[in-house]
């Protein structure tokens, strides 16, 4: 269950210079919002993991979108 969280930390670490401070703060606040939202709404931890995996995919496509060709 920790794989999306590990991937999120690695992706943030790799693209910290490309995102800049504003983008980094935005991504971290979205992640914190997911944590607080899932805790407040008392949803399953699997929902948090799924949402965090979706955030990972969005972050990778945002950063490497020009290099990845999607048909």
C-alpha positions as CSV (number, residue, x, y, z in Angstrom):
1,X,0.0,0.0,0.0
2,X,2.9,2.3,0.4
3,X,4.1,2.1,-3.2
4,X,2.1,5.2,-4.5
5,X,3.4,7.2,-1.5
6,X,7.0,6.2,-2.2
7,X,6.6,7.0,-5.9
8,X,5.1,10.4,-5.0
9,X,8.1,11.2,-2.9
10,X,10.6,10.0,-5.6
11,X,8.8,12.0,-8.3
12,X,8.7,15.1,-6.2
13,X,12.4,14.7,-5.4
14,X,13.3,14.2,-9.1
15,X,11.3,17.2,-10.4
16,X,11.8,19.7,-7.6
17,X,13.8,22.0,-9.8
18,X,11.4,21.9,-12.7
19,X,8.4,22.5,-10.6
20,X,9.9,25.4,-8.7
21,X,8.8,26.4,-5.2
22,X,5.2,27.3,-6.2
23,X,4.6,24.0,-8.0
24,X,6.2,22.0,-5.3
25,X,4.1,23.7,-2.6
26,X,1.0,23.1,-4.8
27,X,1.7,19.4,-5.1
28,X,2.4,19.0,-1.4
29,X,-0.7,20.9,-0.4
30,X,-2.8,18.7,-2.7
31,X,-1.3,15.6,-1.0
32,X,-1.9,17.1,2.5
33,X,-5.5,17.9,1.4
34,X,-5.9,14.3,0.4
35,X,-4.7,13.1,3.7
36,X,-6.9,15.5,5.7
37,X,-9.9,14.9,3.4
38,X,-9.7,11.1,3.7
39,X,-9.2,11.3,7.5
40,X,-12.1,13.8,7.9
41,X,-14.5,11.8,5.7
42,X,-13.4,8.6,7.3
43,X,-13.0,6.7,4.0
44,X,-11.0,3.6,3.4
45,X,-7.2,3.9,3.2
46,X,-7.5,2.3,-0.3
47,X,-9.3,5.4,-1.5
48,X,-6.4,7.5,-0.3
49,X,-4.0,5.2,-2.1
50,X,-6.0,5.4,-5.3
51,X,-6.2,9.2,-5.2
52,X,-2.5,9.4,-4.5
53,X,-1.7,7.1,-7.4
54,X,-3.9,9.3,-9.6
55,X,-1.9,12.4,-8.4
56,X,1.3,10.5,-9.3
57,X,0.1,9.9,-12.8
58,X,-1.0,13.5,-13.2
59,X,2.3,14.8,-11.9
60,X,4.3,12.5,-14.3
61,X,2.2,13.5,-17.3
62,X,2.5,17.2,-16.4
63,X,6.3,17.1,-16.1
64,X,7.1,14.6,-18.8
65,X,4.1,15.2,-21.0
66,X,6.1,16.4,-24.0
67,X,8.2,13.3,-24.0
68,X,5.4,10.8,-23.6
69,X,3.2,10.3,-26.7
70,X,-0.3,9.3,-25.9
71,X,-2.5,8.1,-28.8
